[in-house]
Amino acid sequence: MSEKKRYTIADFTAIEPVECPCGLSRRAYIEASEGKVSFHRLDVKIDAQLHYHKEHEEIYYILEGEGFLELDGEKIPVKPGSSVMIHPYCRHRAIGKLKVINVSLPSFDMNDEFFD
């Protein structure tokens, strides 16, 4: 009888990117956490779409590039090492060529993505 491992490993080089309002995202840990959290590697496209979530909290951590996060109409400058927590109903988008880690609580659900 094998014991279930108490950890999960994700190889982001093997995860196929999917299009999202901000660019291309590689998402991990949705199933492993039973929907509690997801961890994304996001490559932001220049023309990211403004959107919001009703249920999700998101944390953005900037890995590379400089630009802005537009948050409820306010442009916040970001650079490597910057981090922002985005609460439900905050209209947001990334601006600039950025590489970002995004953590979503609960895990990402495309049914909780809204556009004005």
Secondary structure, DSSP 8 states (H G I E B T S, - for coil): -----S-----TTTS--EEETTEEEEEESTTTTTTS-EEEEEEE-TT---BB-SS-EEEEEEEE--EEEEETTEEEEE-TT-EEEE-TT--EEEESS-EEEEEEES---GGG-B--
